[in-house]
Amino acid sequence: MRKIGWLLLFCTGCAGSGVNETDVWSQVGEIEKQIVAPQFRDVDYSIADYGAVADGQSDALPAIRSAVDRCSSDGGGRVVIPAGRFFCKGPVVLKSNVNLHFETGAELIFSADEEDYLPVVLTRWEGTEVYNYSPLIYAYQVKNIAITGSGVINGQGSLNFARWKPLQKPDQRQLRAQGTAVVPVCERVYGQGHFLRPALIEPVACDNVLIEGVKIVDATFWSIHLIACQNVIVRNVTVDSTNLNNDGCDPESSRNVLIEDCFFRTGDDAIAIKSGRDNDAWRIGQPTENVIIRNCVFDTEVNGLCIGSEVSGGVRNVFAENIRIKHAGNGLYFKSNLDRGGYISRVYVRNVTVDSVSSALVRFEPDYKSESRADYPTLFRDFLLEDITAKRADGCGIDVAGFDALPVQNVTIRRLTLDETPVPLRIRNVSNLLLDEVTINGESFDREVK
């Protein structure tokens, strides 16, 4: 492991075993002060007034676009989707100072025809910048936007886009090679004739974003993908979508993010925190930082709270508390690989209740699906995980793995109780690990590893 160099410069360490816990959680209040919810003029622009018909078949997109344009040019307000089923033949593009508001009983049903999501737009696909099909709800470099209310956003992913995964491998390989070679982004044009699935909701480089109250079903790919955004609130959102790779919420290279009071029943990670892939993310150099997650419920076939694997820009200052995991593959999962570099640092988790996981309750994995077998390990440092109660882990209780030349560093796990698992601990290549009041299968596993 020779090439870690500048990729780790942004991290700071802690002396002694475990984590320096002084006033860790007091930082949450300071982060919240920086998260500014958008404010809107008290003016409504109903899409019905612009010609939208709630028959589930007529195209409401021209009316939505007209309402968004007028709302934004007037100085902002609410573009209202009234009660009823509205069909949308293409992407909704939000503009500054627009709140897309769903009344009770409203459902926005998106077209399943990929041609409706052209021309291509700038996005990231699994951590690499690309011009691809537009996300279903998209925003680029705007301020003060929101998606609110109590209606349903129906991506109809299962009719087309969600079926593309078996077809994506050639495009996936080519895009990753372009990112590794740092090919100019303007030359990474996909879309028509290619099979990279678009996300459902995706603001890119936006400030002051609110997503609140809505329900997302049948997503096309990642459900809520926040790329290079600042000051974001995702609150009281339900994601009920189990297509392949239907993550619930993915903050990527974003700063000051609050995710609270959400329910995620997903076909992939409930929450996955990312910061870009490999050389492309090193070029950009934008971490995800200052993330607060609280009062959420997860029910997923893959992972509950996940950081990784695309963390090449770094992830730091993550605070998660009061989490209920009904079922997951791994409960708390921190992963990267030898292509990534970067770091995962200063992660604090408390008050987690888990019914069952099919793999590990807590897992650190530094070599997840390495492709090039490069020599750019990720630095894992400064984790405090406490007050975790779980009934069953079918694989392992606590699985912490580092490398000989770069161990996982400064981990405290305190007051963890797991009723049943075949393998209580799997620990290797860790520096400064403290297990305190850890009980697995009714047996104490308190220990300290220097």
HUJOQUI-V917309 format. One record per helix or strand of 3 or more residues. SS is the DSSP state (@ for helix, = for strand). FROM is the first residue (numbers start at 1). LEN is the number of residues. Records with the same first field share a line. If there is no record, write none. Layout:
SS->FROM-LEN / FROM-LEN
This chain:
@->5-4 / 27-8 / 47-4 / 61-14 / 114-4 / 157-3 / 161-3 / 165-3 / 169-12 / 185-3 / 278-7
=->44-3 / 55-5 / 77-5 / 84-5 / 98-5 / 106-5 / 121-5 / 128-5 / 137-4 / 143-7 / 152-3 / 201-4 / 207-6 / 215-3 / 224-4 / 230-6 / 238-4 / 249-4 / 255-6 / 263-4 / 271-4 / 288-13 / 303-5 / 315-14 / 330-6 / 343-15 / 360-6 / 379-15 / 396-6 / 408-14 / 425-4 / 430-11 / 447-3
